[in-house]
Amino acid sequence: MELKDWHTADIIAALKKRGTNLSALSRQAGLASSTLANALRRPWPKGERLIAEALDIAPEKIWPTRYRHPGRPHKYHHQNGR
């Protein structure tokens, strides 16, 4: 079974249907208004969790390719070894 992440537009639309958006969620979390958009482009467990909580769904349902086991994100390594 092929796992497929939600399309970015679907995530944004789902948030809009709930009366919010990425900027508002970012500000509610004490972040700069554009910060949560990072989770749409690259793995960021904290951001993924904040978005998923707003949608009442587990992050691994939105981004299954980023999770090996339910609730546990992949381990990501920096290319420069840090």
C-alpha positions in Angstrom: 0.0 0.0 0.0 1.5 3.3 -1.1 1.4 6.0 1.6 0.7 9.5 0.3 1.0 12.7 2.2 -1.9 15.2 2.1 -1.4 17.9 -0.6 -0.5 21.3 0.9 -3.7 22.8 -0.5 -5.7 20.1 1.2 -4.1 21.0 4.6 -4.7 24.7 4.1 -8.3 24.1 3.1 -9.0 21.8 6.0 -7.7 24.5 8.4 -9.9 27.1 6.7 -12.9 24.9 7.1 -12.2 24.9 10.8 -12.0 28.7 10.8 -8.3 29.1 11.1 -5.1 29.2 9.1 -1.4 28.6 9.4 -0.6 32.2 10.4 -3.2 32.1 13.2 -2.0 28.8 14.5 1.6 30.0 14.5 0.7 33.1 16.5 -1.3 31.0 19.0 1.7 28.9 19.5 3.9 31.9 20.2 5.7 31.6 16.8 6.2 34.1 14.0 3.2 34.0 11.7 5.0 32.3 8.8 6.8 29.6 10.9 4.2 26.8 10.7 4.4 26.9 6.9 7.8 25.2 7.3 6.0 21.9 8.3 4.3 21.9 4.9 7.7 21.9 3.0 9.9 19.8 5.3 9.7 17.5 8.3 9.2 19.3 11.5 7.5 17.2 14.2 6.5 20.1 16.4 4.9 22.0 13.6 3.3 18.8 12.2 1.8 18.2 15.7 0.4 21.7 16.0 -1.3 21.5 12.6 -2.6 18.0 13.3 -4.1 19.0 16.6 -5.9 21.9 14.9 -7.4 19.3 12.6 -8.1 16.7 15.3 -6.1 14.1 13.4 -2.8 12.4 14.1 0.3 13.8 12.3 1.1 10.4 10.7 -2.3 10.5 9.0 -1.4 13.8 7.3 2.2 12.9 6.6 2.5 9.1 6.5 5.8 9.2 4.6 7.4 11.1 7.5 6.5 8.5 10.1 7.7 4.9 10.3 5.6 3.9 13.3 2.4 5.6 14.5 3.2 8.7 16.5 7.0 8.5 16.0 8.7 10.7 13.4 11.6 9.4 11.3 15.0 10.3 12.5 16.4 12.9 10.2 20.1 13.7 9.9 21.7 16.8 8.6 23.8 16.4 5.5 26.8 18.1 7.2 26.7 15.7 10.1 25.6 18.1 12.8 
